Amino acid sequence: MLRLFMRKSTRATWFLLLFIYPACIFSNPQEKYTVPLSDSISLATFVFRANSADSITNPNILVRTKEPVPRYEKIGEFFSAHGYNFIVQYTRGSMESGSKDSFFLTDGAGEQQDGVKTIQWITSQPWSDGKIGIFGFGIDGYLGHLLATTGHPALRGAYILAAPYNFYEDVVFPGGAYRKNFLETWTAEVGAKYLLNTLMMTPYATSFWYPLTNERKVESVNIPICHVGGWFQPFLRGTVSAFNALSHKGMTPGKMYQYLVLGPWTQNQGTYSDPRQGNLEYPANSTFDYMQHALEFFDRWVKNQPQDSLSIVEVAQQNKIRYYLMGDENNAGTWVEASSWPPENAKYAIFYLQKNGKIGQRMVDKNGNAEAFRYDPVIPVETTGGANYYLPAGPMDQSELEKRKDVLTFTTESLSSPVTVAGPIKFRLYASSSAFDTDFTVQLTDVYPDGRSMLLAEGIIRARHRNTTRESELLEPKKVEKYIIDLGHLANVFASGHRIRVNISSSNSPKFEPNPNSPKPFHRGKDLAVAINYVYYGGKRKSGLILPVIE
């Protein structure tokens, strides 16, 4: 059962406590190197040498990062104590490494391959046995995905947590909307604020983004990867997309060894050991010792056993997915195994919007209805919990925000029996606007008997990108259009006596840049205007929540 837990901690607090306090002095002896590149640039590289009396050469674990090396101190000590050389490298233009920041363009399988040069350097060292595993959180995990696309034979496996896969969709413009808070804070943190102008000037998914799109290179990946994600992590789409893409389109036998772990966690590294998330406290079994799990993964794939020790048939019969089923119900708070995502026993059910603020599985408004709200970008809806990086994250009560006049709320009757969902969540919306462009946001909440409306999933779409992110298609004011809004992934039991709720609005700030309701290009649309936005339901306009219900 879940308990209410009021918490205001942020990722910044964790950063101070976990990383800056021990940052200046490494307790574990480490060595600093400079890895030379072909264009006379050198990359600052730090090595926590393996504490192994049994062997002169040892396997290696590599992290490539733009963030301060001290954040990996404890992790480096852990892996070096278990017989691995743990290597942390600043990417080009980051911290102590030379040149200008290449914005990941030299980190994958492109013309300049900084990661490959680093692999070649590692395999040539007298303390290396030539085998390398990849490790990384968040953006560092994304760098790990880029490195995996090189297909270098020294790579034996990767353990990647909370990472994006497609930089355009997962990081910068999810749903076509600009992820303002993360980008401004992260670029400042890594000393790359000058990148913001480049990002804002490229709002379409065109050729600029192709080198940063890992889906285009899945066929070259041939290593086992464990993908770890949390229900309240901003890059969860990337975690699941990477698993599904590599499982289906990666090289054989690597694609047979993709694993997925999904739990009730936010983005902070400390979140995995804490049952308290957002305003809720989950059972103790919701915690996850990712360090021990990663060690077992690397021992299996990097240190000891060959990749083909299990036949393809044997691997195909294994459940390679483990997810945590949330919810305030006796059969919730458990780990579930599955062979695919969404699970094979998930059947999609539509909960249709209805008049009087209701939502249900019956279409009761045969003639159709519409409701309007006034969206003013000067006073946007405030981000309150959810899948955030630097902002307070996790399941938080939305009941105060639901009182706003620019938030439309639709709620089921009290559930007579539990509703279990596991898989991707979508919302089909029919809407119009008085503006040439606007945003639409959707939240899915679990309403408790005491009135708390706990946020579980959310999504956004920019109207001009309702059909494609490759170009802009402005609205014809007052014309009804269809939108499919991605709310991410979820596994939750909506308990008996609870209600399912959907909130619809047009902003989520400061998480996303409020849409100015302007027809101008994104980077020039600074003239703010008020939009009157209509939501249509019933009749031929079947707006509704699409849930993967477990039968």
Secondary structure, 3 states (H helix, E strand, C coil): CCEECCCCCCHHHHHHHHHHCCCCCCCCCCEEEEEECCCCCEEEEEEECCCCCCCCCEEEEEEEECCCHHHHHHHHHHHHHCCCEEEEEECCCCCCCCCCCCCCCCCCCCCCCHHHHHHHHHHCCCCEEEEEEEEEEHHHHHHHHHHHCCCCCCEEEEEEECCCCEHHHHHHCHHHCCCHHHHHHHHHHCCCCCHHHHHHCCCCCCHHHHHHEHHHHHHHCCCCEEEEEECCCCCHHHHHHHHHHHHHHCCCCHHHHEEEEEECCCCCHHHHHCCEECCEECCHHHCCCHHHHHHHHHHHHHHHCCHHHCCHHHHHCCCCEEEEEEECCCCCCEEEEECCCCCCCEEEEEEEEECCCEEECCCCCCCCEEEEEEECCCCCCECCCECCCCCCCECCECCCHHHCCCCEEEECCCCCCCEEEEEEEEEEEEEEECCCCCEEEEEEEEECCCCCEEEEEEEEEEHHHCCCCCCCCCCCCCCCEEEEEEEEEEEEEECCCCEEEEEEECCCECCCCCCCCCCCCHHHCCCCCCEEEEEEEECCECCEEEEEEEC
